[in-house]
Amino acid sequence: MAEKREKSGEKFVERRKSVVDRRLGLDRRRGPGIRRSLDRKAAEEGEMTDEQFQFLMAIDKYKRANQRPFPTWTEVLDVIKALGYRKVEEPCSLEDLKKQQESVEA
């Protein structure tokens, strides 16, 4: 098509005022080539605590290292123990745990 334009003497004129390549998906404020993962973005925006983010990254690292997209609950427990979590209190119900967390936050 460009050859036909050249033969007919027509010149190509760019009609778009600004050209943005949306295929890259880069956040220009962070610099080229630096993208935040959805997990990192949620953590930075306060939707996730540091503890939750650390757990999520540990699970992701385990899945990549062992090529397991869906780890078993036993494997999840192993990751939790590897993070340093130990059972130090007596078990309680989930309702009681939520009440404790709400009283700490208040």
Buried (B, 14 or more C-beta within 10 A) or exposed (E): EEEEEEEEEEEEEEEEEEEEEEEEEBEEEEEEEEEEEEBBEBBEEEEBEEEEBEBBBBBEEBBEEEEEEEBEEEBBEEBBEEEEEEEEEEEEEEEEEEEEEEEEEE
